[in-house]
Each structure stands twice: as structure tokens, then as C-alpha cells.
Amino acid sequence: MSIRISKENCIGCGRCVSVCPGNLIELGRDSKAVMAYPKDCWGCASCLKECPADAINFFLGADIGGRGSFMTFDRSGNIYDWIVHFPDGSSKTIEVDSESANKY
């Protein structure tokens, strides 16, 4: 599993760089985020949650049952939406209330 960064959507804010616990993301010469070794990605999704431009998505490969799906993230207040996009064009949204997510 790893992330994919869209250079077209990246605004070069560097927020993903500052939250990556493995220091795997950096800003390239064009001031766009780049990950030289995506296979080293820990899969924490911190960058995905931090990106304000929807430039990062999380690739769900066959090794974890994703069969080529990818996941995006959207936040509205304390509601986090994890959207899984399947290869057939369909999608599924998993809604998490961040206020009560760690309640139990």
C-alpha cells in the first residue's frame, strides 16, 4: 500500500512534508510534493488527511484486498469521510465522527 501524489493538483503548501512520520515526502524543484520511494510508505494516511488540495490519494493494492481501488479523504467539521473508489467506477463512503472515534 502507498500513496499517490497528483502533481496537477498539488499546490506546494508542504503540509504533507511536515506530517509524514517517515520523512518520505519532499518538495521537488517545481515546489510540488514528491515521494521518491512510495513502497516505503507506512500507510498512516497523515498526508492524505492534511492535504488541502486533494492531491494525495491512498492506493489500495491487491496485497490488502483493494484490487486497485484508491481512497480519498474529506472533512466537514468533526466528520471525516473516507471515500473508497473502486476500479468499476463505484465508490463507498465510510463516515467517522472524530469526536467519538476513540470513545471506547
C-alpha positions in Angstrom: 0.0 0.0 0.0 1.2 3.5 -0.7 0.1 7.0 -1.6 -0.1 8.6 -5.0 0.5 12.3 -5.4 -1.1 14.3 -8.2 1.4 16.9 -9.4 -1.5 18.6 -11.2 -3.5 19.1 -8.0 -0.5 19.8 -5.7 -0.3 23.4 -4.6 3.1 23.1 -3.0 2.0 24.0 0.5 4.3 21.4 2.2 1.8 20.3 4.8 2.2 16.7 3.7 6.0 17.0 4.1 5.7 18.2 7.7 3.3 15.4 8.8 4.9 12.4 7.2 6.4 10.3 10.1 8.9 8.6 7.8 10.1 11.8 6.2 9.3 10.2 2.8 7.7 13.2 1.1 9.6 16.3 0.0 9.0 19.3 -2.2 10.7 18.9 -5.6 12.4 21.6 -7.7 9.0 22.5 -9.0 7.7 23.0 -5.4 5.4 20.1 -5.8 5.2 17.2 -3.4 7.0 14.0 -4.4 7.7 10.7 -2.8 10.9 9.1 -4.2 10.1 5.6 -2.7 6.4 5.0 -2.5 7.0 1.4 -1.5 8.4 2.7 1.8 5.2 4.4 2.7 3.9 3.3 6.2 0.3 3.7 5.2 -0.6 6.1 8.0 -2.6 8.4 5.7 -1.4 11.5 7.6 -0.6 13.3 4.4 -3.9 12.4 2.9 -5.8 14.0 5.8 -3.6 17.1 5.8 -3.7 17.9 2.0 -6.0 20.8 1.3 -5.9 20.3 -2.5 -7.0 16.7 -2.8 -3.6 16.0 -4.4 -3.0 12.8 -2.5 -4.8 9.5 -2.5 -4.2 6.2 -0.9 -3.7 3.3 -3.2 -5.3 0.1 -2.0 -3.5 -2.6 -3.9 -4.3 -6.3 -4.2 -2.0 -7.1 -1.3 -4.6 -5.7 1.1 -7.7 -6.7 -0.8 -8.2 -3.4 -2.6 -7.8 -4.8 -6.2 -6.6 -1.4 -7.5 -9.0 0.8 -5.5 -7.9 4.0 -4.1 -9.1 6.1 -1.1 -9.6 9.8 -0.7 -10.5 11.9 2.3 -12.9 14.7 3.0 -13.5 16.6 6.3 -16.5 18.6 7.4 -16.1 19.7 10.9 -15.7 16.7 13.1 -17.0 14.3 10.4 -14.3 12.5 8.4 -15.3 10.9 5.2 -13.1 8.2 3.8 -14.2 7.5 0.2 -13.1 4.2 -1.4 -13.1 4.4 -5.2 -13.4 1.0 -6.9 -12.0 0.2 -10.4 -15.5 -0.3 -11.7 -16.3 3.4 -11.1 -18.4 2.9 -8.0 -17.5 4.2 -4.6 -18.3 3.7 -0.9 -18.1 6.3 1.8 -17.1 5.5 5.4 -18.1 8.2 7.8 -16.2 8.7 11.0 -17.2 11.1 13.8 -13.8 12.2 15.1 -15.2 13.3 18.4 -16.3 9.8 19.4 -13.9 7.7 17.3 -11.7 6.8 20.3 -14.5 6.8 22.8 -14.5 3.1 23.5 
